[in-house]
Amino acid sequence: LVERLGRPLVVGVSRKSMIGKIVTQSQCRLIGSVSLAMLAAIKGASILRVHDVRPTYDALAILKQVWEYEASPGVCEGSVH
């Protein structure tokens, strides 16, 4: 989608009611918000609008490390580490 738009994509799904419809406990909206932010990042979002900055930042840092590890030379598909 981002490529087709040719513009940065801003995503803001933090604490939205749709998350509350999926998870029953209100404190679980954090998990849902971070999960959707990660999905948006994977799908190419340029900007994430979030309420819970630290947990989202930490999750993005983990995602970045995994992404860089998977893309590094010498990492074979299907290998166990």
C-alpha positions in Angstrom: 0.0 0.0 0.0 2.8 2.4 0.9 4.4 1.9 -2.4 1.2 2.5 -4.3 0.5 5.7 -2.3 4.0 7.1 -2.8 3.6 8.9 0.5 4.4 8.1 4.2 1.6 6.2 5.9 0.5 7.2 9.4 -1.2 4.5 11.5 -2.9 5.2 14.8 -4.6 2.1 16.3 -3.5 2.6 19.9 -6.2 1.7 22.5 -9.0 1.7 19.9 -12.3 0.2 20.8 -11.9 -2.5 18.2 -9.1 -4.0 20.3 -11.5 -4.1 23.3 -13.9 -6.1 21.2 -11.3 -8.7 20.5 -9.8 -8.9 24.0 -12.0 -9.0 27.1 -9.8 -7.4 29.7 -9.2 -3.7 29.4 -5.5 -4.0 30.4 -5.1 -6.2 27.4 -5.6 -3.2 25.1 -1.9 -2.6 25.5 -1.0 -6.0 24.0 -3.4 -5.4 21.2 -2.1 -1.9 20.6 1.5 -3.0 20.4 0.6 -6.0 18.3 -1.2 -3.8 15.7 1.7 -1.3 15.8 4.1 -4.1 14.9 1.8 -5.3 12.1 1.6 -1.8 10.7 5.4 -1.4 10.9 5.9 -4.7 9.1 3.4 -3.7 6.4 5.3 -0.4 5.9 3.8 2.3 8.0 6.2 5.3 8.3 4.7 6.8 11.4 3.0 5.1 14.3 0.7 7.2 16.6 0.7 5.5 20.0 -0.2 6.1 23.6 2.2 3.7 25.2 5.5 4.8 23.8 7.9 2.7 25.8 6.3 -0.7 25.2 5.9 0.1 21.5 9.5 1.4 21.2 10.8 -1.8 22.9 8.7 -4.0 20.7 10.0 -2.2 17.6 13.6 -2.5 18.8 13.1 -6.3 19.1 11.4 -6.5 15.7 14.4 -4.5 14.2 16.9 -6.9 15.7 15.1 -9.9 14.4 14.7 -8.3 11.0 18.4 -7.5 10.8 19.4 -11.0 12.0 17.2 -12.7 9.4 18.7 -10.4 6.7 22.3 -11.0 7.7 24.6 -13.0 5.4 25.1 -16.6 6.6 21.7 -17.0 8.1 20.2 -20.0 6.3 16.5 -20.4 5.9 15.3 -23.2 8.1 18.4 -23.3 10.3 18.1 -23.6 14.0 20.0 -21.2 16.3 
